[in-house]
Every structure is written in structure tokens, then in C-alpha cells.
Amino acid sequence: MMHRPLPIEKIHFQDLIPHEGSMVLIDQVDDWDLNKISCSSRSHLLSNNPLMMNNSLSAIHLIEYGAQAMAIHRGLLTGEPLQGFLAAVRDANFFIDNLDNIHGALHIEANFELKINNNVVYSLNILDEHGTPLLKARTSVVQV
């Protein structure tokens, strides 16, 4: 398990996810332990966000923010990058259509629920800076 003082800046975890450059969406890890991780990001505000289409960022992309938080969490636990893919999203509740009017930081919470063989399940909770829910979902990752 990797230990660093909090918050953990992007430079210290970007190698734990299978993306690089502007596709690393999480700015920092605010807190984490064996069962959960809390991250924050303002990358949805950047005009060069690679997920933006027609100057708009769909709420569906919040799943990618959650997936990156999960990958960072697994990497912090193991000290190695997560090799796998997002296999399923269940019980997804989107409370917005897009992120166009979210002007502050996103707060991404990923809670570890279950690991069986090479399958990992997390619940996701993404909030705006005022604590307003944006997405709640359960996700499954298959590690390869």
C-alpha cells in the first residue's frame, strides 16, 4: 500500500491509470483508505477537456471520473497500475444532463464493495462543490 501525505497531487498518481495528458481527469486525491477514495477535479471546466463535444460535457462522462478514481484507488492499494476495463455500470442515477453549469470542483467518491477473483465492484457518488449529487452508480471492473 502506498502512503503519501494528503492531498495527493496528480503527478503522484497519474501513472496508476491507463490514460495520459489531458485525459487524466482527476486533479487530486483528497482522502483514501482501504475501502474508499475521495478525489476532486476541476478538469470539467477546461476548454481542452478531451470529452467535451460542442463546448458541452455530458453527465455520462461522470462515469469516467468515477472509473479513474477507482483505478487510482486500486493503484494506491497495490502500488501498481490497474490493468482492466469497466465492465458494467448499474443503478446509475444522473441528477443533471450536463456539466455546463457546474462551475466549481467535482468531488468524486468511490467506495469498494466487493472483489471476487478478477472482478471489482465499487459504488460511485459524485457531488458538486456544494454537496449536491450529480451521479450515483455501481460499477464493475474486470482486472486483466
Secondary structure as GFF3:
##gff-version 3
##sequence-region A 1 144
A	DSSP	beta_strand	8	9	.	.	.	ID=ss1
A	DSSP	three_ten_helix	10	12	.	.	.	ID=ss2
A	DSSP	three_ten_helix	14	16	.	.	.	ID=ss3
A	DSSP	three_ten_helix	21	23	.	.	.	ID=ss4
A	DSSP	beta_strand	28	32	.	.	.	ID=ss5
A	DSSP	beta_strand	36	41	.	.	.	ID=ss6
A	DSSP	three_ten_helix	43	45	.	.	.	ID=ss7
A	DSSP	three_ten_helix	59	61	.	.	.	ID=ss8
A	DSSP	alpha_helix	62	78	.	.	.	ID=ss9
A	DSSP	beta_strand	84	94	.	.	.	ID=ss10
A	DSSP	beta_strand	106	116	.	.	.	ID=ss11
A	DSSP	beta_strand	119	127	.	.	.	ID=ss12
A	DSSP	beta_strand	133	143	.	.	.	ID=ss13
###
